[in-house]
Amino acid sequence: MEPYEMVKDEDYFRDVLGNIYTQAGLDRGSAKVRFGKTGDGVSPHYQVEVNGLTRRYSGRTHMAYHEDSEVPFDDFNLSPGSFSATDVQGMIASRAKHESSKP
């Protein structure tokens, strides 16, 4: 199981989606996010890719990752696939559904 699959907090994915929207502007359809594969699944780092431009983000703060935020993470440390804004919306919905089913 990948770390992003273990994230239970839907707000984490809302913040990821916010960064996708901020970076992509009106070109949201081309935006993709890839999640870091290291860590314990609480708040993995991630990068947003739009039209060849990449920006890395801290999973804890959702702010640009260090000074070199435009240098991509190493490919082998990222999720094998990339996810669209629609995919991230689905991640939010699945976490919200899980939370609402708790007694």
PDB file as gemmi writes it, atoms N, CA and C in Angstrom:
CRYST1    1.000    1.000    1.000  90.00  90.00  90.00 P 1                      
ATOM      1  N   MET A   1       0.853  -1.187   0.000  1.00  0.00           N  
ATOM      2  CA  MET A   1       0.000   0.000   0.000  1.00  0.00           C  
ATOM      3  C   MET A   1       0.892   1.242   0.000  1.00  0.00           C  
ATOM      4  N   GLU A   2       0.586   2.174  -0.875  1.00  0.00           N  
ATOM      5  CA  GLU A   2       1.344   3.423  -0.966  1.00  0.00           C  
ATOM      6  C   GLU A   2       0.960   4.352   0.189  1.00  0.00           C  
ATOM      7  N   PRO A   3       1.892   5.215   0.645  1.00  0.00           N  
ATOM      8  CA  PRO A   3       1.572   6.117   1.758  1.00  0.00           C  
ATOM      9  C   PRO A   3       0.323   6.971   1.529  1.00  0.00           C  
ATOM     10  N   TYR A   4       0.120   7.490   0.298  1.00  0.00           N  
ATOM     11  CA  TYR A   4      -1.062   8.332   0.073  1.00  0.00           C  
ATOM     12  C   TYR A   4      -2.356   7.533   0.255  1.00  0.00           C  
ATOM     13  N   GLU A   5      -2.294   6.217   0.035  1.00  0.00           N  
ATOM     14  CA  GLU A   5      -3.480   5.380   0.213  1.00  0.00           C  
ATOM     15  C   GLU A   5      -3.829   5.205   1.690  1.00  0.00           C  
ATOM     16  N   MET A   6      -2.878   5.452   2.573  1.00  0.00           N  
ATOM     17  CA  MET A   6      -3.104   5.311   4.015  1.00  0.00           C  
ATOM     18  C   MET A   6      -3.601   6.595   4.665  1.00  0.00           C  
ATOM     19  N   VAL A   7      -3.552   7.711   3.948  1.00  0.00           N  
ATOM     20  CA  VAL A   7      -3.997   8.987   4.507  1.00  0.00           C  
ATOM     21  C   VAL A   7      -5.497   8.920   4.755  1.00  0.00           C  
ATOM     22  N   LYS A   8      -5.890   9.200   5.978  1.00  0.00           N  
ATOM     23  CA  LYS A   8      -7.311   9.147   6.351  1.00  0.00           C  
ATOM     24  C   LYS A   8      -7.969  10.525   6.376  1.00  0.00           C  
ATOM     25  N   ASP A   9      -7.162  11.560   6.495  1.00  0.00           N  
ATOM     26  CA  ASP A   9      -7.668  12.925   6.670  1.00  0.00           C  
ATOM     27  C   ASP A   9      -8.060  13.529   5.316  1.00  0.00           C  
ATOM     28  N   GLU A  10      -9.338  13.738   5.124  1.00  0.00           N  
ATOM     29  CA  GLU A  10      -9.795  14.313   3.854  1.00  0.00           C  
ATOM     30  C   GLU A  10      -9.274  15.733   3.657  1.00  0.00           C  
ATOM     31  N   ASP A  11      -8.974  16.455   4.754  1.00  0.00           N  
ATOM     32  CA  ASP A  11      -8.443  17.810   4.629  1.00  0.00           C  
ATOM     33  C   ASP A  11      -7.064  17.821   3.975  1.00  0.00           C  
ATOM     34  N   TYR A  12      -6.290  16.760   4.173  1.00  0.00           N  
ATOM     35  CA  TYR A  12      -5.000  16.650   3.484  1.00  0.00           C  
ATOM     36  C   TYR A  12      -5.233  16.747   1.974  1.00  0.00           C  
ATOM     37  N   PHE A  13      -6.188  15.984   1.473  1.00  0.00           N  
ATOM     38  CA  PHE A  13      -6.458  15.979   0.030  1.00  0.00           C  
ATOM     39  C   PHE A  13      -7.116  17.280  -0.431  1.00  0.00           C  
ATOM     40  N   ARG A  14      -7.866  17.938   0.433  1.00  0.00           N  
ATOM     41  CA  ARG A  14      -8.422  19.254   0.077  1.00  0.00           C  
ATOM     42  C   ARG A  14      -7.285  20.256  -0.151  1.00  0.00           C  
ATOM     43  N   ASP A  15      -6.267  20.196   0.704  1.00  0.00           N  
ATOM     44  CA  ASP A  15      -5.124  21.098   0.545  1.00  0.00           C  
ATOM     45  C   ASP A  15      -4.327  20.758  -0.712  1.00  0.00           C  
ATOM     46  N   VAL A  16      -4.191  19.467  -1.019  1.00  0.00           N  
ATOM     47  CA  VAL A  16      -3.541  19.062  -2.272  1.00  0.00           C  
ATOM     48  C   VAL A  16      -4.328  19.643  -3.449  1.00  0.00           C  
ATOM     49  N   LEU A  17      -5.639  19.496  -3.421  1.00  0.00           N  
ATOM     50  CA  LEU A  17      -6.493  20.008  -4.495  1.00  0.00           C  
ATOM     51  C   LEU A  17      -6.352  21.525  -4.623  1.00  0.00           C  
ATOM     52  N   GLY A  18      -6.272  22.209  -3.489  1.00  0.00           N  
ATOM     53  CA  GLY A  18      -6.074  23.669  -3.516  1.00  0.00           C  
ATOM     54  C   GLY A  18      -4.787  24.049  -4.219  1.00  0.00           C  
ATOM     55  N   ASN A  19      -3.719  23.292  -3.981  1.00  0.00           N  
ATOM     56  CA  ASN A  19      -2.455  23.578  -4.657  1.00  0.00           C  
ATOM     57  C   ASN A  19      -2.521  23.245  -6.141  1.00  0.00           C  
ATOM     58  N   ILE A  20      -3.263  22.221  -6.495  1.00  0.00           N  
ATOM     59  CA  ILE A  20      -3.462  21.927  -7.923  1.00  0.00           C  
ATOM     60  C   ILE A  20      -4.154  23.113  -8.587  1.00  0.00           C  
ATOM     61  N   TYR A  21      -5.232  23.591  -7.980  1.00  0.00           N  
ATOM     62  CA  TYR A  21      -5.987  24.701  -8.559  1.00  0.00           C  
ATOM     63  C   TYR A  21      -5.149  25.974  -8.629  1.00  0.00           C  
ATOM     64  N   THR A  22      -4.382  26.232  -7.578  1.00  0.00           N  
ATOM     65  CA  THR A  22      -3.547  27.434  -7.555  1.00  0.00           C  
ATOM     66  C   THR A  22      -2.487  27.384  -8.646  1.00  0.00           C  
ATOM     67  N   GLN A  23      -1.823  26.258  -8.768  1.00  0.00           N  
ATOM     68  CA  GLN A  23      -0.746  26.145  -9.746  1.00  0.00           C  
ATOM     69  C   GLN A  23      -1.277  26.080 -11.178  1.00  0.00           C  
ATOM     70  N   ALA A  24      -2.379  25.387 -11.377  1.00  0.00           N  
ATOM     71  CA  ALA A  24      -2.889  25.178 -12.733  1.00  0.00           C  
ATOM     72  C   ALA A  24      -3.686  26.359 -13.263  1.00  0.00           C  
ATOM     73  N   GLY A  25      -4.268  27.156 -12.386  1.00  0.00           N  
ATOM     74  CA  GLY A  25      -5.109  28.250 -12.843  1.00  0.00           C  
ATOM     75  C   GLY A  25      -6.260  27.707 -13.671  1.00  0.00           C  
ATOM     76  N   LEU A  26      -6.434  28.239 -14.856  1.00  0.00           N  
ATOM     77  CA  LEU A  26      -7.533  27.813 -15.727  1.00  0.00           C  
ATOM     78  C   LEU A  26      -7.214  26.529 -16.482  1.00  0.00           C  
ATOM     79  N   ASP A  27      -5.983  26.046 -16.368  1.00  0.00           N  
ATOM     80  CA  ASP A  27      -5.562  24.857 -17.104  1.00  0.00           C  
ATOM     81  C   ASP A  27      -5.596  23.618 -16.200  1.00  0.00           C  
ATOM     82  N   ARG A  28      -6.649  23.476 -15.427  1.00  0.00           N  
ATOM     83  CA  ARG A  28      -6.748  22.389 -14.445  1.00  0.00           C  
ATOM     84  C   ARG A  28      -6.764  21.005 -15.077  1.00  0.00           C  
ATOM     85  N   GLY A  29      -7.238  20.915 -16.294  1.00  0.00           N  
ATOM     86  CA  GLY A  29      -7.334  19.619 -16.950  1.00  0.00           C  
ATOM     87  C   GLY A  29      -5.986  18.966 -17.207  1.00  0.00           C  
ATOM     88  N   SER A  30      -4.943  19.760 -17.328  1.00  0.00           N  
ATOM     89  CA  SER A  30      -3.619  19.199 -17.591  1.00  0.00           C  
ATOM     90  C   SER A  30      -2.814  18.956 -16.315  1.00  0.00           C  
ATOM     91  N   ALA A  31      -3.317  19.389 -15.175  1.00  0.00           N  
ATOM     92  CA  ALA A  31      -2.582  19.258 -13.913  1.00  0.00           C  
ATOM     93  C   ALA A  31      -2.608  17.822 -13.411  1.00  0.00           C  
ATOM     94  N   LYS A  32      -1.461  17.380 -12.924  1.00  0.00           N  
ATOM     95  CA  LYS A  32      -1.320  16.049 -12.338  1.00  0.00           C  
ATOM     96  C   LYS A  32      -0.569  16.174 -11.026  1.00  0.00           C  
ATOM     97  N   VAL A  33      -0.874  15.285 -10.107  1.00  0.00           N  
ATOM     98  CA  VAL A  33      -0.149  15.243  -8.836  1.00  0.00           C  
ATOM     99  C   VAL A  33       0.423  13.844  -8.661  1.00  0.00           C  
ATOM    100  N   ARG A  34       1.620  13.793  -8.106  1.00  0.00           N  
ATOM    101  CA  ARG A  34       2.256  12.523  -7.748  1.00  0.00           C  
ATOM    102  C   ARG A  34       2.650  12.626  -6.286  1.00  0.00           C  
ATOM    103  N   PHE A  35       2.414  11.562  -5.547  1.00  0.00           N  
ATOM    104  CA  PHE A  35       2.659  11.539  -4.113  1.00  0.00           C  
ATOM    105  C   PHE A  35       3.962  10.817  -3.795  1.00  0.00           C  
ATOM    106  N   GLY A  36       4.601  11.261  -2.703  1.00  0.00           N  
ATOM    107  CA  GLY A  36       5.818  10.606  -2.253  1.00  0.00           C  
ATOM    108  C   GLY A  36       5.525   9.204  -1.742  1.00  0.00           C  
ATOM    109  N   LYS A  37       6.488   8.308  -1.933  1.00  0.00           N  
ATOM    110  CA  LYS A  37       6.322   6.913  -1.521  1.00  0.00           C  
ATOM    111  C   LYS A  37       6.982   6.616  -0.184  1.00  0.00           C  
ATOM    112  N   THR A  38       7.734   7.544   0.359  1.00  0.00           N  
ATOM    113  CA  THR A  38       8.374   7.295   1.649  1.00  0.00           C  
ATOM    114  C   THR A  38       7.485   7.872   2.745  1.00  0.00           C  
ATOM    115  N   GLY A  39       7.700   7.462   3.952  1.00  0.00           N  
ATOM    116  CA  GLY A  39       6.918   7.987   5.065  1.00  0.00           C  
ATOM    117  C   GLY A  39       5.874   7.005   5.557  1.00  0.00           C  
ATOM    118  N   ASP A  40       5.089   7.475   6.503  1.00  0.00           N  
ATOM    119  CA  ASP A  40       4.153   6.602   7.212  1.00  0.00           C  
ATOM    120  C   ASP A  40       2.696   6.789   6.799  1.00  0.00           C  
ATOM    121  N   GLY A  41       2.437   7.577   5.782  1.00  0.00           N  
ATOM    122  CA  GLY A  41       1.075   7.722   5.284  1.00  0.00           C  
ATOM    123  C   GLY A  41       0.233   8.739   6.010  1.00  0.00           C  
ATOM    124  N   VAL A  42       0.849   9.593   6.819  1.00  0.00           N  
ATOM    125  CA  VAL A  42       0.083  10.626   7.510  1.00  0.00           C  
ATOM    126  C   VAL A  42      -0.068  11.847   6.610  1.00  0.00           C  
ATOM    127  N   SER A  43       1.038  12.293   6.047  1.00  0.00           N  
ATOM    128  CA  SER A  43       0.999  13.479   5.192  1.00  0.00           C  
ATOM    129  C   SER A  43       2.172  13.450   4.205  1.00  0.00           C  
ATOM    130  N   PRO A  44       2.088  12.587   3.203  1.00  0.00           N  
ATOM    131  CA  PRO A  44       3.188  12.471   2.254  1.00  0.00           C  
ATOM    132  C   PRO A  44       3.420  13.757   1.453  1.00  0.00           C  
ATOM    133  N   HIS A  45       4.695  14.033   1.172  1.00  0.00           N  
ATOM    134  CA  HIS A  45       5.020  15.139   0.274  1.00  0.00           C  
ATOM    135  C   HIS A  45       4.466  14.790  -1.106  1.00  0.00           C  
ATOM    136  N   TYR A  46       4.330  15.788  -1.946  1.00  0.00           N  
ATOM    137  CA  TYR A  46       3.791  15.560  -3.284  1.00  0.00           C  
ATOM    138  C   TYR A  46       4.292  16.636  -4.231  1.00  0.00           C  
ATOM    139  N   GLN A  47       4.114  16.384  -5.516  1.00  0.00           N  
ATOM    140  CA  GLN A  47       4.447  17.408  -6.489  1.00  0.00           C  
ATOM    141  C   GLN A  47       3.313  17.532  -7.492  1.00  0.00           C  
ATOM    142  N   VAL A  48       3.094  18.770  -7.909  1.00  0.00           N  
ATOM    143  CA  VAL A  48       2.068  19.080  -8.904  1.00  0.00           C  
ATOM    144  C   VAL A  48       2.789  19.417 -10.206  1.00  0.00           C  
ATOM    145  N   GLU A  49       2.334  18.820 -11.282  1.00  0.00           N  
ATOM    146  CA  GLU A  49       2.933  19.009 -12.609  1.00  0.00           C  
ATOM    147  C   GLU A  49       1.881  19.605 -13.533  1.00  0.00           C  
ATOM    148  N   VAL A  50       2.211  20.742 -14.140  1.00  0.00           N  
ATOM    149  CA  VAL A  50       1.307  21.403 -15.081  1.00  0.00           C  
ATOM    150  C   VAL A  50       2.127  21.861 -16.279  1.00  0.00           C  
ATOM    151  N   ASN A  51       1.809  21.332 -17.444  1.00  0.00           N  
ATOM    152  CA  ASN A  51       2.467  21.745 -18.692  1.00  0.00           C  
ATOM    153  C   ASN A  51       3.987  21.778 -18.583  1.00  0.00           C  
ATOM    154  N   GLY A  52       4.567  20.744 -18.007  1.00  0.00           N  
ATOM    155  CA  GLY A  52       6.019  20.646 -17.914  1.00  0.00           C  
ATOM    156  C   GLY A  52       6.642  21.370 -16.742  1.00  0.00           C  
ATOM    157  N   LEU A  53       5.860  22.116 -15.996  1.00  0.00           N  
ATOM    158  CA  LEU A  53       6.365  22.807 -14.807  1.00  0.00           C  
ATOM    159  C   LEU A  53       5.987  22.006 -13.572  1.00  0.00           C  
ATOM    160  N   THR A  54       6.963  21.804 -12.697  1.00  0.00           N  
ATOM    161  CA  THR A  54       6.746  21.002 -11.498  1.00  0.00           C  
ATOM    162  C   THR A  54       6.981  21.860 -10.267  1.00  0.00           C  
ATOM    163  N   ARG A  55       6.130  21.670  -9.273  1.00  0.00           N  
ATOM    164  CA  ARG A  55       6.347  22.317  -7.980  1.00  0.00           C  
ATOM    165  C   ARG A  55       6.140  21.277  -6.902  1.00  0.00           C  
ATOM    166  N   ARG A  56       7.108  21.207  -5.979  1.00  0.00           N  
ATOM    167  CA  ARG A  56       7.044  20.253  -4.863  1.00  0.00           C  
ATOM    168  C   ARG A  56       6.413  20.926  -3.648  1.00  0.00           C  
ATOM    169  N   TYR A  57       5.671  20.118  -2.871  1.00  0.00           N  
ATOM    170  CA  TYR A  57       5.010  20.633  -1.675  1.00  0.00           C  
ATOM    171  C   TYR A  57       5.264  19.725  -0.482  1.00  0.00           C  
ATOM    172  N   SER A  58       5.345  20.346   0.678  1.00  0.00           N  
ATOM    173  CA  SER A  58       5.423  19.601   1.929  1.00  0.00           C  
ATOM    174  C   SER A  58       4.041  19.042   2.231  1.00  0.00           C  
ATOM    175  N   GLY A  59       3.975  17.785   2.594  1.00  0.00           N  
ATOM    176  CA  GLY A  59       2.692  17.186   2.932  1.00  0.00           C  
ATOM    177  C   GLY A  59       2.134  17.673   4.253  1.00  0.00           C  
ATOM    178  N   ARG A  60       2.989  18.162   5.138  1.00  0.00           N  
ATOM    179  CA  ARG A  60       2.515  18.658   6.440  1.00  0.00           C  
ATOM    180  C   ARG A  60       1.966  20.081   6.356  1.00  0.00           C  
ATOM    181  N   THR A  61       2.655  20.943   5.618  1.00  0.00           N  
ATOM    182  CA  THR A  61       2.254  22.354   5.573  1.00  0.00           C  
ATOM    183  C   THR A  61       1.554  22.741   4.280  1.00  0.00           C  
ATOM    184  N   HIS A  62       1.732  21.956   3.237  1.00  0.00           N  
ATOM    185  CA  HIS A  62       1.206  22.238   1.897  1.00  0.00           C  
ATOM    186  C   HIS A  62       1.804  23.519   1.318  1.00  0.00           C  
ATOM    187  N   MET A  63       2.952  23.893   1.843  1.00  0.00           N  
ATOM    188  CA  MET A  63       3.711  25.027   1.312  1.00  0.00           C  
ATOM    189  C   MET A  63       4.794  24.470   0.393  1.00  0.00           C  
ATOM    190  N   ALA A  64       5.381  25.342  -0.434  1.00  0.00           N  
ATOM    191  CA  ALA A  64       6.464  24.926  -1.329  1.00  0.00           C  
ATOM    192  C   ALA A  64       7.537  24.210  -0.531  1.00  0.00           C  
ATOM    193  N   TYR A  65       8.049  23.136  -1.091  1.00  0.00           N  
ATOM    194  CA  TYR A  65       9.019  22.283  -0.414  1.00  0.00           C  
ATOM    195  C   TYR A  65      10.418  22.863  -0.577  1.00  0.00           C  
ATOM    196  N   HIS A  66      10.942  23.427   0.474  1.00  0.00           N  
ATOM    197  CA  HIS A  66      12.295  23.999   0.516  1.00  0.00           C  
ATOM    198  C   HIS A  66      12.506  25.066  -0.555  1.00  0.00           C  
ATOM    199  N   GLU A  67      13.738  25.480  -0.679  1.00  0.00           N  
ATOM    200  CA  GLU A  67      14.071  26.561  -1.610  1.00  0.00           C  
ATOM    201  C   GLU A  67      13.952  26.117  -3.073  1.00  0.00           C  
ATOM    202  N   ASP A  68      14.245  24.859  -3.340  1.00  0.00           N  
ATOM    203  CA  ASP A  68      14.226  24.355  -4.714  1.00  0.00           C  
ATOM    204  C   ASP A  68      12.905  23.658  -5.023  1.00  0.00           C  
ATOM    205  N   SER A  69      11.814  24.338  -4.784  1.00  0.00           N  
ATOM    206  CA  SER A  69      10.504  23.697  -4.935  1.00  0.00           C  
ATOM    207  C   SER A  69      10.180  23.337  -6.378  1.00  0.00           C  
ATOM    208  N   GLU A  70      10.907  23.916  -7.336  1.00  0.00           N  
ATOM    209  CA  GLU A  70      10.620  23.617  -8.741  1.00  0.00           C  
ATOM    210  C   GLU A  70      11.486  22.496  -9.292  1.00  0.00           C  
ATOM    211  N   VAL A  71      12.324  21.915  -8.451  1.00  0.00           N  
ATOM    212  CA  VAL A  71      13.124  20.758  -8.843  1.00  0.00           C  
ATOM    213  C   VAL A  71      12.326  19.513  -8.446  1.00  0.00           C  
ATOM    214  N   PRO A  72      11.985  18.640  -9.395  1.00  0.00           N  
ATOM    215  CA  PRO A  72      11.146  17.475  -9.065  1.00  0.00           C  
ATOM    216  C   PRO A  72      11.816  16.533  -8.063  1.00  0.00           C  
ATOM    217  N   PHE A  73      10.995  15.818  -7.317  1.00  0.00           N  
ATOM    218  CA  PHE A  73      11.498  14.737  -6.480  1.00  0.00           C  
ATOM    219  C   PHE A  73      12.056  13.655  -7.395  1.00  0.00           C  
ATOM    220  N   ASP A  74      12.908  12.802  -6.858  1.00  0.00           N  
ATOM    221  CA  ASP A  74      13.409  11.672  -7.633  1.00  0.00           C  
ATOM    222  C   ASP A  74      12.235  10.778  -8.012  1.00  0.00           C  
ATOM    223  N   ASP A  75      12.205  10.371  -9.256  1.00  0.00           N  
ATOM    224  CA  ASP A  75      11.086   9.589  -9.792  1.00  0.00           C  
ATOM    225  C   ASP A  75      10.819   8.318  -8.987  1.00  0.00           C  
ATOM    226  N   PHE A  76      11.880   7.645  -8.523  1.00  0.00           N  
ATOM    227  CA  PHE A  76      11.688   6.392  -7.793  1.00  0.00           C  
ATOM    228  C   PHE A  76      11.085   6.607  -6.405  1.00  0.00           C  
ATOM    229  N   ASN A  77      11.017   7.860  -5.940  1.00  0.00           N  
ATOM    230  CA  ASN A  77      10.391   8.172  -4.654  1.00  0.00           C  
ATOM    231  C   ASN A  77       8.945   8.641  -4.800  1.00  0.00           C  
ATOM    232  N   LEU A  78       8.404   8.558  -6.007  1.00  0.00           N  
ATOM    233  CA  LEU A  78       7.047   9.044  -6.263  1.00  0.00           C  
ATOM    234  C   LEU A  78       6.109   7.913  -6.643  1.00  0.00           C  
ATOM    235  N   SER A  79       4.834   8.152  -6.444  1.00  0.00           N  
ATOM    236  CA  SER A  79       3.821   7.184  -6.846  1.00  0.00           C  
ATOM    237  C   SER A  79       4.026   6.843  -8.323  1.00  0.00           C  
ATOM    238  N   PRO A  80       3.799   5.587  -8.682  1.00  0.00           N  
ATOM    239  CA  PRO A  80       4.039   5.183 -10.069  1.00  0.00           C  
ATOM    240  C   PRO A  80       3.114   5.880 -11.057  1.00  0.00           C  
ATOM    241  N   GLY A  81       1.937   6.230 -10.625  1.00  0.00           N  
ATOM    242  CA  GLY A  81       0.995   6.923 -11.494  1.00  0.00           C  
ATOM    243  C   GLY A  81       0.789   8.350 -11.040  1.00  0.00           C  
ATOM    244  N   SER A  82       0.185   9.136 -11.908  1.00  0.00           N  
ATOM    245  CA  SER A  82      -0.163  10.508 -11.538  1.00  0.00           C  
ATOM    246  C   SER A  82      -1.681  10.613 -11.451  1.00  0.00           C  
ATOM    247  N   PHE A  83      -2.134  11.625 -10.744  1.00  0.00           N  
ATOM    248  CA  PHE A  83      -3.557  11.769 -10.462  1.00  0.00           C  
ATOM    249  C   PHE A  83      -4.030  13.161 -10.873  1.00  0.00           C  
ATOM    250  N   SER A  84      -5.209  13.214 -11.446  1.00  0.00           N  
ATOM    251  CA  SER A  84      -5.810  14.482 -11.860  1.00  0.00           C  
ATOM    252  C   SER A  84      -6.547  15.118 -10.683  1.00  0.00           C  
ATOM    253  N   ALA A  85      -7.006  16.340 -10.893  1.00  0.00           N  
ATOM    254  CA  ALA A  85      -7.824  17.007  -9.869  1.00  0.00           C  
ATOM    255  C   ALA A  85      -9.088  16.185  -9.594  1.00  0.00           C  
ATOM    256  N   THR A  86      -9.659  15.599 -10.619  1.00  0.00           N  
ATOM    257  CA  THR A  86     -10.852  14.764 -10.440  1.00  0.00           C  
ATOM    258  C   THR A  86     -10.535  13.545  -9.570  1.00  0.00           C  
ATOM    259  N   ASP A  87      -9.366  12.946  -9.785  1.00  0.00           N  
ATOM    260  CA  ASP A  87      -8.950  11.813  -8.955  1.00  0.00           C  
ATOM    261  C   ASP A  87      -8.841  12.232  -7.484  1.00  0.00           C  
ATOM    262  N   VAL A  88      -8.264  13.400  -7.245  1.00  0.00           N  
ATOM    263  CA  VAL A  88      -8.102  13.881  -5.867  1.00  0.00           C  
ATOM    264  C   VAL A  88      -9.467  14.183  -5.256  1.00  0.00           C  
ATOM    265  N   GLN A  89     -10.386  14.703  -6.035  1.00  0.00           N  
ATOM    266  CA  GLN A  89     -11.750  14.911  -5.536  1.00  0.00           C  
ATOM    267  C   GLN A  89     -12.358  13.579  -5.099  1.00  0.00           C  
ATOM    268  N   GLY A  90     -12.091  12.524  -5.846  1.00  0.00           N  
ATOM    269  CA  GLY A  90     -12.562  11.191  -5.469  1.00  0.00           C  
ATOM    270  C   GLY A  90     -11.938  10.713  -4.169  1.00  0.00           C  
ATOM    271  N   MET A  91     -10.657  11.049  -3.955  1.00  0.00           N  
ATOM    272  CA  MET A  91      -9.991  10.682  -2.700  1.00  0.00           C  
ATOM    273  C   MET A  91     -10.647  11.399  -1.526  1.00  0.00           C  
ATOM    274  N   ILE A  92     -11.019  12.654  -1.725  1.00  0.00           N  
ATOM    275  CA  ILE A  92     -11.713  13.411  -0.680  1.00  0.00           C  
ATOM    276  C   ILE A  92     -13.059  12.754  -0.383  1.00  0.00           C  
ATOM    277  N   ALA A  93     -13.808  12.451  -1.430  1.00  0.00           N  
ATOM    278  CA  ALA A  93     -15.139  11.857  -1.265  1.00  0.00           C  
ATOM    279  C   ALA A  93     -15.070  10.513  -0.553  1.00  0.00           C  
ATOM    280  N   SER A  94     -14.078   9.690  -0.897  1.00  0.00           N  
ATOM    281  CA  SER A  94     -13.993   8.376  -0.257  1.00  0.00           C  
ATOM    282  C   SER A  94     -13.641   8.492   1.216  1.00  0.00           C  
ATOM    283  N   ARG A  95     -12.814   9.481   1.575  1.00  0.00           N  
ATOM    284  CA  ARG A  95     -12.494   9.680   3.000  1.00  0.00           C  
ATOM    285  C   ARG A  95     -13.701  10.240   3.734  1.00  0.00           C  
ATOM    286  N   ALA A  96     -14.429  11.156   3.107  1.00  0.00           N  
ATOM    287  CA  ALA A  96     -15.611  11.743   3.743  1.00  0.00           C  
ATOM    288  C   ALA A  96     -16.682  10.680   3.959  1.00  0.00           C  
ATOM    289  N   LYS A  97     -16.851   9.799   2.981  1.00  0.00           N  
ATOM    290  CA  LYS A  97     -17.841   8.716   3.108  1.00  0.00           C  
ATOM    291  C   LYS A  97     -17.455   7.790   4.243  1.00  0.00           C  
ATOM    292  N   HIS A  98     -16.158   7.471   4.340  1.00  0.00           N  
ATOM    293  CA  HIS A  98     -15.673   6.592   5.408  1.00  0.00           C  
ATOM    294  C   HIS A  98     -15.930   7.228   6.771  1.00  0.00           C  
ATOM    295  N   GLU A  99     -15.662   8.524   6.890  1.00  0.00           N  
ATOM    296  CA  GLU A  99     -15.863   9.230   8.162  1.00  0.00           C  
ATOM    297  C   GLU A  99     -17.343   9.290   8.534  1.00  0.00           C  
ATOM    298  N   SER A 100     -18.215   9.497   7.539  1.00  0.00           N  
ATOM    299  CA  SER A 100     -19.647   9.626   7.838  1.00  0.00           C  
ATOM    300  C   SER A 100     -20.271   8.286   8.205  1.00  0.00           C  
ATOM    301  N   SER A 101     -19.616   7.176   7.882  1.00  0.00           N  
ATOM    302  CA  SER A 101     -20.165   5.864   8.214  1.00  0.00           C  
ATOM    303  C   SER A 101     -19.780   5.401   9.613  1.00  0.00           C  
ATOM    304  N   LYS A 102     -18.917   6.183  10.288  1.00  0.00           N  
ATOM    305  CA  LYS A 102     -18.526   5.806  11.660  1.00  0.00           C  
ATOM    306  C   LYS A 102     -19.670   6.120  12.618  1.00  0.00           C  
ATOM    307  N   PRO A 103     -19.828   5.289  13.642  1.00  0.00           N  
ATOM    308  CA  PRO A 103     -20.925   5.543  14.607  1.00  0.00           C  
ATOM    309  C   PRO A 103     -20.700   6.766  15.431  1.00  0.00           C  
TER     310      PRO A 103                                                      
END                                                                             
